[in-house]
Amino acid sequence: MRLLLNWILSALAVWIMSRIVPGIFVSGPIAALIAALVIGFINATVGALLKILTFPLTLLTLGIFWFVINALMLELASALLAPGFQVRTFTAAFIGAIVLSLVNMVLKWLVNPSRDRD
């Protein structure tokens, strides 16, 4: 049940991100669900490997380089899911990675605020 809830919250975060960031387009709720699934899969596989390989650069930039990696993951998802999910520029992907992280964090906190206190 928790996995399904996290998937729906991630899809909602993708949809909100597409409404906030110009240059990112999601065609509908099914596309947002599929995009959330693909983004999660890419981040769990390719993204994890890239984050390990670029850890020294991430330390040097005080963590900001992780947003570059997340932006690349958004662009990869866009390449796989076009035309349902599109990221038009790297700048949109970079801003989208920041917005997606923040929105996802807030949504998960709103659904389960007591988890952090335990």
C-alpha positions in Angstrom: 0.0 0.0 0.0 2.8 2.4 0.9 4.5 1.7 -2.5 1.3 2.6 -4.3 0.9 5.8 -2.3 4.5 6.9 -3.0 4.0 6.2 -6.7 0.8 8.4 -6.8 2.5 11.1 -4.8 5.5 11.1 -7.2 3.1 11.3 -10.2 1.3 14.2 -8.5 4.8 15.9 -8.0 5.6 15.3 -11.7 2.3 16.9 -12.7 2.8 19.9 -10.4 6.4 20.3 -11.7 5.1 20.4 -15.2 2.6 23.2 -14.3 5.3 25.3 -12.5 8.3 24.9 -14.8 8.1 26.2 -18.3 9.6 23.8 -20.8 8.3 20.6 -19.1 5.1 19.1 -20.5 3.0 16.2 -19.2 0.1 15.2 -21.5 -2.2 13.8 -18.7 -2.6 11.8 -15.5 -1.6 8.5 -17.1 1.5 10.1 -18.6 2.4 11.5 -15.1 2.0 8.0 -13.6 4.2 6.5 -16.2 6.7 9.3 -16.0 6.9 8.9 -12.2 7.5 5.2 -12.6 10.2 5.7 -15.3 11.9 8.5 -13.4 12.0 6.4 -10.2 13.4 3.4 -12.2 16.1 5.6 -13.9 17.1 7.2 -10.6 17.3 3.8 -8.9 19.6 2.4 -11.6 21.5 4.8 -13.8 21.1 7.7 -11.4 22.5 5.7 -8.4 25.5 4.7 -10.5 26.2 8.2 -11.7 25.9 9.6 -8.1 28.5 7.1 -6.9 30.8 7.9 -9.8 30.5 11.6 -9.4 30.7 11.7 -5.6 34.0 13.7 -5.5 32.5 16.3 -7.8 29.4 16.4 -5.7 31.5 17.0 -2.6 33.5 19.7 -4.4 30.3 21.6 -5.4 28.7 21.0 -1.9 25.9 18.8 -3.4 24.7 21.0 -6.2 26.0 18.6 -8.8 23.3 16.1 -7.8 20.8 18.5 -9.3 22.7 18.2 -12.6 22.5 14.4 -12.4 18.8 14.6 -11.6 18.3 17.0 -14.6 20.0 14.4 -16.8 17.7 11.7 -15.5 14.7 13.9 -16.3 16.0 14.4 -19.8 16.6 10.6 -20.2 13.0 10.0 -19.1 11.8 12.6 -21.5 13.7 10.9 -24.4 12.1 7.5 -23.5 8.6 8.8 -22.9 8.1 11.5 -25.6 5.5 12.8 -26.5 3.7 12.1 -23.2 6.4 13.6 -21.1 8.7 16.2 -22.6 11.6 18.3 -21.2 12.6 20.9 -23.8 15.8 22.4 -22.4 18.5 21.5 -19.9 17.6 24.6 -18.0 14.1 23.4 -17.6 15.4 20.0 -16.6 17.6 21.6 -13.9 14.9 23.8 -12.5 12.5 20.9 -12.8 14.8 18.6 -10.8 14.9 21.2 -8.0 11.1 21.7 -8.1 10.4 18.0 -8.3 12.6 17.3 -5.2 10.9 20.0 -3.2 7.3 19.2 -4.2 7.9 15.5 -3.6 9.3 16.2 -0.2 6.4 18.5 0.8 3.8 16.0 -0.5 5.3 13.1 1.4 5.4 15.3 4.5 1.8 16.3 4.1 0.6 12.7 3.8 2.7 11.4 6.7 3.9 14.2 8.9 4.3 12.1 12.1 6.8 9.8 10.6 9.6 12.3 11.1 8.8 12.8 14.7 8.9 9.1 15.7 
